Amino acid sequence: MAGLAGDFDQTDLKEMFELYGEVKYAQVIIDRTTRKSKGFGFVEMLNNEDAKEAIRLLNGVKMLGKKIVVQKSDE
């Protein structure tokens, strides 16, 4: 997931995806110097169908003035 606002944290990310199903893991990548989001993160959901639905519904959504990109990562 990319395009996150600088103050977006792991709790925000997890809560956003929990609207679509159970989240196993949510991580926002943080800049070591500023301690703010680098603008991207990773989410793992327990149910593959829930994950597909979250991707379909969240990809391209504007959040805090930024368009987010949500896609399945290569494993």
Secondary structure, 3 states (H helix, E strand, C coil): CECCCCCCCHHHHHHHHHCCCCEEEEEEEECCCCCCEEEEEEEEECCHHHHHHHHHHHCCCEECCEECECCCCCC
